[in-house]
Amino acid sequence: MLGLEERVLVVAAFLVLAGLLFVSTASAPVSARLYGDPWAMLRRQAVAVGLGLLALLLFWRVDYHRWAEVDDILLGGAWLLTALTLVPPLSAGARWLGRGPLVFQPSELGKIALLLYLSGSLLRREGLLHLPKHGLLPHLFVLGLFAVILLLQPDFGMLAVYACLTVFLLWAGGVPARHLLLTGLASLPLGAVLLLSARYRLERFLAFLNPEAYRHTLAYQLYQAVIAIGSGGILGRGLGASRAKLFYLPSAHNDFVFAVVAEEIGFLGVSLLMALYAALVVFGFQTARRAPDKLGALYAMGASFLLGLQTVLNLGVVVGVLPVTGLTLPFLSYGGTSVVVSLGLVGLILGVARAARVSPGVWVMPEV
């Protein structure tokens, strides 16, 4: 019978292969238009997968306790890189750094840095987490530093991911749930202000509430996605046979790739794909429960939570139950930084599973 490491590896391998397959079919038309080569984007994605495998091996084979020794440095570096996206000569668009083929999204790297820092910080403050000045405020301050940059980019979807990760890890790490609940209630007015302060965010929200009124403008992408998903039926049109990717559906190769996938492989194929995502998250939490110590448990839970959360948020947008966020679908969306970070998170889970195999332990989830 396969151990946890082998199971995580097998599921991740299938998701990576599925990602390369669907990037090849979903990106071919836009790749041909932009680069004169239908396979140009696939080659770039394959290079990113190679880099992601190196990240996976790094997190898998290096003793995960080493990350707690440098997590503050990693966090500071990730924040600085994210802030540099606001400097026009350095940025390649509002959320990216670099030039030419060497372009990456620092806020994606920041997800891992924040996960490592919060986990290490909670461990270092253990015994004091019931005090807001130790358990709550320092970590909300760190979140706030990233929030300023993400709002200026702007990237409200990534900010939501950062916020959810922070709340989840604080709860899992032992911060009293009542502190988190009161903080959430107190932040509701701030969320309303942020929503109303930017016209594009308000319009996106209104389009989400009443897509029919915006079907030719802000809700156009959603309508095309729903049409593509519905036309896939039970068995799908067949690989490569999507019509939505022929410039009917904007972002067919990245944010809305799931619509192309559903159109081509249908309900049954999508169900299998969703089972793979669910299995990866379940195996990640099983790894956390068997972790030798609290740090490993927090790493494995945080990585699993991130992969599951971003999957749910992306799918929620594509099927119309959430407002548009601009978040990628892990492994399947075109995007180098996204696939590198996703594989790095898998590597972090594997690193904890490896340690658990050598010296198993039991992690008890905190009571709400």
Secondary structure as GFF3:
##gff-version 3
##sequence-region A 1 368
A	DSSP	alpha_helix	4	35	.	.	.	ID=ss1
A	DSSP	alpha_helix	40	61	.	.	.	ID=ss2
A	DSSP	alpha_helix	65	84	.	.	.	ID=ss3
A	DSSP	beta_strand	97	99	.	.	.	ID=ss4
A	DSSP	beta_strand	102	104	.	.	.	ID=ss5
A	DSSP	alpha_helix	106	124	.	.	.	ID=ss6
A	DSSP	alpha_helix	132	135	.	.	.	ID=ss7
A	DSSP	alpha_helix	137	152	.	.	.	ID=ss8
A	DSSP	alpha_helix	156	173	.	.	.	ID=ss9
A	DSSP	alpha_helix	177	197	.	.	.	ID=ss10
A	DSSP	alpha_helix	199	209	.	.	.	ID=ss11
A	DSSP	three_ten_helix	211	214	.	.	.	ID=ss12
A	DSSP	alpha_helix	220	232	.	.	.	ID=ss13
A	DSSP	alpha_helix	257	289	.	.	.	ID=ss14
A	DSSP	alpha_helix	294	318	.	.	.	ID=ss15
A	DSSP	alpha_helix	336	358	.	.	.	ID=ss16
###
